Amino acid sequence: MTEGVENPPSNFTGILKRLGPGLILAGSIVGSGELVATTRTGAEAGFTLLWLIIVGCVLKVFCQIEISRHCIVNRETTISALLRIPKFGKFVAWFWFITFLSGLGQLGGIVGGVGQALEITAPIFGEHSAKWWAAIVTAVTVVMLARGGFTFIEIFCTVLVGAFTIITVGNLFALQTKPEWAISGEELASGLTFSLPGVDGALLTALATFGIIGVGAAELVAYPYWCLEKGYGRWIGPRDGSPEWLKRARGWIGILKIDAWGSMVVYTLSTVAFYLLGAAVLNRAGILPEREEMISKLAAMYEPVFGDTGRLVLLVGAFAVLFSTFFVSNATKSRLMTDALHVFKIRKLADGNERTKSIRFFGWLFPILCLGIYLIYPSPLKLVLFSGLMQALLLPLLSIAALYFRFQVRDPELKPSRLWDAFLILSTIAFWIVGIYLVWTKGGQLWAALF
């Protein structure tokens, strides 16, 4: 057997050991999209858009798996795969790069949110505590990125995200014991009727949230990198047309699907919980989280259950998920930029050592850039929403790439079911509906969302 090649596990313990990319993905997902954008959507629209939140989490997985399947079977990165699509691929790759840069603004908003949480908890630096705390968090992130590898990132994300997800879901259930805040069956049903809100601005916020929640455009591009780094492509081995290769490919694609769907359950549960808390508490109380008071206003979601300690619960949780997102996203962007420079032939990497050095270089550069953006433009919510809008525009382009990988660069032996193809096409249609709506009816507000 070729060196590095490995047969896929067939027992529960073996499969569990080979999961991991989805946990890292969840670490970046359960952050700004859920804590900030999703709760804001619930605060504005009430229960009306619960269906959009669920659809936004579930439908994207089909494109995620299809792009990742192509990458691990052919053992190539997402950007490299995109550039192989005739004509269209180069445009998508460069549009992704623009979105990639706008994502630095989102991370600037996230590190600002972490700074706000720590400022409220420990305002030890006077009136500029949030900025000083953001700088300290940035420095800690740089050190962690310089010292941590795949396993460290995997464990770190699992602990932080898992803890706050449990607290948030528990808070939602405990809310049902409070008559004035309990969610009725009618309210839940109203959120599943595919209706649209009548509140000005709520739909735009919702569509921006659609671009962030679940597997956003950034995660669609990033997920295959973590799958390759985990070893899925290496374990399949080079394509040699043998029955053994085909068996390994099918097996590891199956592991990839378990990893992707498993993480989807985690972040969908968390996303729905945040949305319902925003609708049940913030919407009823007429509270909209925004600007410098964003974190303190979000704390209202935990006060009905935890009372005066609700703010502390939110602050600890906000720090956990936002810092996790900031850390994982910078780790991901370091890898993406390294690969982009290589694939775009801007800076060729001769070997793995040069790749590692490049990742470490961007591992300290990007967090510092994000901090700089926050210091210059200290409005976390707007930065997060603007990045979400950009990702919502990139989603339909990536869905076309997924269709190309499925129907043009096809592997007859690895062909999925017709039902799978139907959902893949359905997700593509959903992405295009959102993208077209944003371009034709809300184009001016894209710019206004930032300025």
SULURUR-V477471 format. One record per helix or strand. SS is the DSSP state (~ for helix, > for strand). FROM is the first residue (numbers start at 1). TO is the last residue. If there is no record, write none. Layout:
BEGIN
ss=SS from=FROM to=TO
ss=SS from=FROM to=TO
END
This chain:
BEGIN
ss=~ from=12 to=18
ss=~ from=21 to=29
ss=~ from=32 to=45
ss=~ from=50 to=58
ss=~ from=60 to=74
ss=~ from=78 to=83
ss=~ from=88 to=121
ss=~ from=126 to=147
ss=~ from=150 to=175
ss=~ from=185 to=190
ss=~ from=202 to=212
ss=~ from=217 to=230
ss=~ from=232 to=236
ss=~ from=243 to=285
ss=~ from=291 to=298
ss=~ from=300 to=343
ss=~ from=352 to=376
ss=~ from=380 to=407
ss=~ from=412 to=414
ss=~ from=418 to=441
ss=~ from=443 to=450
END
